[in-house]
Amino acid sequence: NLIKYWNFFIKEMTNYKVILIYFLFILNIILKFSSLRHEIKGETEETYSERKSDVDYIIDFIQNDKNKNIFTLGIDSEYGAGKTFVVEKALEELKLNSKEYEIIKIRCLLLEREEVYYYIIEEIKKVLAKNLIFISNLKKFHKSILKIFDNRFLGGISNLFSYNSITDDIDNLKATIRRLNKNIVIVFDDIDRTNDIEKIEKILSFISDFSSKNVKSIVLFSSDNLKKLDERFNRD
């Protein structure tokens, strides 16, 4: 339809009434769009002012080095309550006021079970490479090796030699991350919106293993949803 209107407009360009109608039509669209943007901006600013204390709390968690052993923040509320909005605002302020932070966002729902460790580690490697830190001695995390690595959290080790090898890789990676003169903030979103319990276990084990002074983890979830999947996922 737009193409037809445009062709008609080109043919009737000499007709001033047609030009006036098109001008008014376009002006009407612009005014409606501007009004809508203003309305959305007003609602966003109002929502933000109500959640400012939550935003400040998240920023304080990321910047606070006094709590030496607290490297993970869980944000628990129902789906649609605004968890992602609050975290995004906190990260915006953080990046605006400091260049000491690198942000990694993990959409847990879109992550396949088999690629949990590989994907997250690849994202960390990208951050390191961006800051001219390269990993030369880190072995690839193949599926077979990852299975052995997971056994540490799921009740046993089937191959001690492979396990030691992987532990060395993890320690090497963590030592390499410590060379970074910035802090990495990893946001795990939608962790409770998957029915794959093994995938959740892998993500939680990664957080347990890699969260440190310069790797802060923020986990967005609903404890009610997690408990429906497995009673082990209690709020603590």
N, C-alpha and C positions, 0 to 999 in steps of 0.2 A: 504494500500500500504506500509506503514512504517513497518508493521509487516512482510510482505512478504520480504521486503528488509533486515530486521534484520535476519530473518531465513536464507536467502541466504548468508548473511555475516557470520553467525555462521558456516555454512557448508563449506564456502570457506576461512576460516581463515588462512589456510596454503598457500593460494595463495597471494603472496606479492603484485601483481598488484591490486587485489581487495582491499586489505588493504590501499594501496596508494590512490586509487580512493576515498574510503570512507573518508580518512583523508583530502584530498583536498576538497571534498564536504562539510564536516563539517567546515573546515577552511573558506571556501567561505561564508557560512551562518554567522559565527561569525563576519567576516569582514564587511559584509553588515549590520548586526544588529548594530555593533559599529558605522558605518558611519551614519546610520539612527538616532541613539541616539545623536550623535554629532550635526547633522543637527537640530534636534528638540530642543536640548539644546541651540543652537545658536539663533534660532528663538525666544525661550522663553526669553532668556536673553535680546535680542534686544527689544522685546515687553515690558519687565519689565522696562528697562531703560527709555523707552518713557513714561511709566505710573508712574514713581517713585514719581512724585509730588502728584499724586492722592493717592498713597499708604501712603505717609507721611501725607496727609490731614486726611485720615481716622484714622491713628494712633493718630494724634493730637486730633481729636474729642474724641476718646475713653479715652485718658489719661488726657485730659484737664478738671480740676475741677473748673476752674474759671467761666465758663458759667453755673451758678448754675441751670438755668431753661431749658437748652437745653440737652435733653437726647435721642433724636431721630435724626438719619441722613438718609435722603432719597437720594438714588443714582439713578438718572433718565437718562436712555439712551435706545436706541433701542435694541431689542433682538440680541445677538451675538456680541455686541460691547465690551465685556470684563469686565462687571461689576463683575461677580463672580470671575474671575481671579484676579482682583485688590484687592477685599476683601480678598481672600484667601492669597495673598501675605502679606497684612497688618496683618492678624491674625498670619501668620507664624512668622513675625518679632516680633510681640507683645509677643507671647508665648516664643520666643527665648530669648528675653531680660528681661522678667519678669514672675514671677510665680503668679502674683496677679490677673490673669484673668481666668475665666471659660467661655468656648465658647459653645453656643447652636445654632445649625443650623436647621432651619425649612424650609422644602420644601413645600411651600404653595400649590403647584399644587397637591401634593400627599396626602394632608390632607383633610379628610372628614369634611363637614360642622359641623356635630354633635360632632366631637371630638376636635374642635379647642382649647377650654379652657382646657379640660381635658388633652389633649396631651401635651400642652405647660407647664402646671402646673406640670405634672408628670416629665417632663424633668428638671424643676427647682428643684423639690424634689430630683431627683437623684443627682444633683449637691450639694445640701445641705447635703444629706446623705453621699456623698463622703468626705465631710468636717466635718463629725461627728455632723451634726445638723439635728435633726429629728423633724418631725411635728406630734404631738400627738392630737391636738385639731382641725385639719382641716377636715371638713366634706367632703364626696365624692360629686363631682360635677355631679349629675345625670342629665339626659337629661331634666327632668321636671323642675329642679331647674335652669338649664342653660337657659331654655326658659324664665323664669321669669327674670333672670339676664339680658338677652338680651333686654328685654322690656324697660330697662332704656335708651338704646340707640336708640330704634326703636319707641318710642313715648308713653309709658305708663307702669304702674305697676299694674298687676292684683292681686297681693297678697302682701300687705305691710309687713306682718310678715315674709314671706319667703324672701322678698327682704332685710329686715334688717338682717336676719340670714346670707344671702350670703355676704352682706357688711361686717359683722363681720369676716367672713372667709377670705375675701380679705385683710382686715386690719391686721388680724393675720398673714397671709402669708407674707405680706409686712414687718411687724415688724420682722418676723423670718428671712427674707432675709437680713435685715439690720444688723443682728448679724454676718453675713458672713464677714470675714476679707478680702474678695476678691471682685472683680467686675465681674458681669455676662454680657457678650455680647451676645445678641440674634440676629441672622441674619435671616431675612425673605426674602427668595428668591422666584422668580416666582409668586409674589402676583398678577401680572397683567395677568398671563397666565391661568386664570380660568374664566369661564363665570358665576360663582356662586357669585352674588352680595352680598347675605346674608353672605357668608363665608368671603368675603373681609371685610364687615362691622364688623364681629366678630373679625377678626385679628386686624383691626384698633382700635377697642374699647379696645382690650387687651393691645395693645401698649400704648394707651392713659391712661389706668388705672395702668399699672405696670412699665412703664419707670420711672426711678428715678436715684438718684446720683450713686447708685451701680448696676443699671440695665440699660445698654445702648442698644438701639435698632437700627439696621441698616436694612433699607428696600430697596430692589432692585426692580426696576419697570421701566416701560415705561409709562410716563404720557399720551402719545397718545393712547396706548392700554386701559388704565383705562378710559379715557374720552369716548372711543367708547362704553364701557360697560354702563357708567352712567355719565352724565354731572356733577354730584356732585363731582366726583373725579377729580377736577381741580388740577393744579400743587401745589398750596399752601396747 
